[in-house]
C-alpha cells in the first residue's frame, strides 16, 4: 500500500500539530455544526453529507496520528509488541 493512498498530499511532511490545527480541527467543527441545530436537536441535510468525503479522506492519517501519540505517551501499554521501527518484539 502506497503512502499516498493513506495520506493526503497536503499532509505529507507536515508535523502532527500542523495537520491537527489546519485540517482536523476545522473538520471537527464543521461536522459538529452540521449535526446540531440551535435548538439542540441533531440534524443532517443532504448538503452536509459532503463532509463524509472529507472525513473519509482524513480518517487514515488521523488513525496513524492517534496511534503514534498513544505509543509515545504509553509505550509499555499501547502496542507494546512493536519496536520504534515497527518490527515485532520477540
N, C-alpha and C positions, 0 to 999 in steps of 0.2 A: 504494500500500500504506500503510495507516494505521500510525502509530506504536504504537497499542495492540495491533496484531496481532503486532508484534515484541517488545515489552517487556511483561512482567507489570506490572500496576498498582503492585505494591509496590516496583518498581524505578524507576519514573518520578520524576525529580527528585532522585534519590539519587546520591551520589558513588560512583565505582568501588570505592573501598576498602570502603565500607559494603556494597555489593552482594556483593562478594567475601567479606567476613567473615561476613555474616549469611545468605547464601543459597548461594553457590557452594562454599565450603569445607565446610560441613556436608553438602552433597550429595555432594561428592567422597568424604568419609569414609564416608557411608552406602553408596555404590556399592562402595567398596573392601572394606568389611566384608561386603557381600552376595556379593561374588565370591570371597572367600577364606575358608578354614576354618582352624582352629587347626593342622591337620595340614600346612598349606601347599599343599593342593590347591585348584584353582579349583572352586568350586561355584556353582550357581544354582538357586533354587527358584522355584516359581510366585509365592509371596508377594513375593519380591524383584523380580519383573518389574514391580511397581508403580513402581519407580524410573524405568522407561522414560518414564512420563508426565512425571515431574518433570524428567528430563534433556531431553526434548523441549521442555518449557516454557522452560528456562533456556539452551538451546543458542543461539538467535538473539542474545540480549543478550550472551552470553559471546563469541561471534564478534565482535560490534561492539566490545566492551571490548578484546579482544586486538588487533584492527586499530588501534584508536586508540592503544593503548600502544606497539605496534610503530612506528606512524607518528611518535609523539613521540620514541621512542628512536633510530630510524634514518630520519630524514626524507629523506635523499638516496638511500637504498637501497630502502625499503619504500613502495610506491605513490607513487613519485617523480613520476608523471604527474598526480597530483592536488594541487591547492592546498588550503590550510587550509579554505576554504569548500566544498570538494567539487567545484569546477569543474576541468575538464581543462586542464593547462598546454599552451599552443600549441606 
